[in-house]
Amino acid sequence: METFIVLTAGQADHVRGPSISTPAAALNPIERQGGVFLLGSDVLVDPAHETHRDFLRVLPLLEGGVPSFPGTTAGGGA
């Protein structure tokens, strides 16, 4: 089961965008119901996103597939 980093809208805005070291890589947190945004926790070990690692590492984690997992937004989402 995949693990996700849970972000607020402001935190998602802070990390969203192309990597400084690897322009072909980008972070794009996905909005879910309840105003939360999710990123796969694999970004924590991806060298392309090292500049955000300390910031992301302290945010809460959520296991995919648990009953409390937030649903998609009305506009789609992931």
Residue pairs with C-beta under 8 A, 6 or more apart in sequence:
1 63
1 64
1 65
2 40
2 41
2 63
2 64
3 40
3 41
3 61
3 62
3 63
3 64
4 38
4 39
4 40
4 41
4 61
4 62
4 63
4 64
5 38
5 39
5 40
5 41
5 43
5 44
5 56
5 59
5 60
5 61
6 36
6 37
6 38
6 59
6 60
6 61
6 62
7 15
7 29
7 36
7 37
7 38
7 39
7 59
8 35
8 36
8 37
9 31
9 35
9 37
11 29
11 37
11 55
11 59
12 29
12 31
12 37
14 55
15 27
15 29
15 39
15 49
15 52
15 55
15 56
16 26
16 27
16 28
16 29
17 26
17 27
18 24
18 25
18 26
19 25
19 26
19 27
19 48
19 49
19 51
20 51
21 47
21 48
21 50
21 51
22 47
22 48
25 46
25 48
25 49
27 39
27 43
27 49
27 52
29 37
29 38
29 39
30 37
30 38
30 39
30 77
30 78
31 37
31 73
31 75
31 77
32 38
32 70
32 71
32 72
32 73
32 77
32 78
33 70
33 71
33 72
33 73
34 70
36 70
38 62
38 70
38 78
39 56
41 61
43 49
43 52
43 56
44 53
44 56
44 57
49 56
62 68
62 69
63 69
72 78
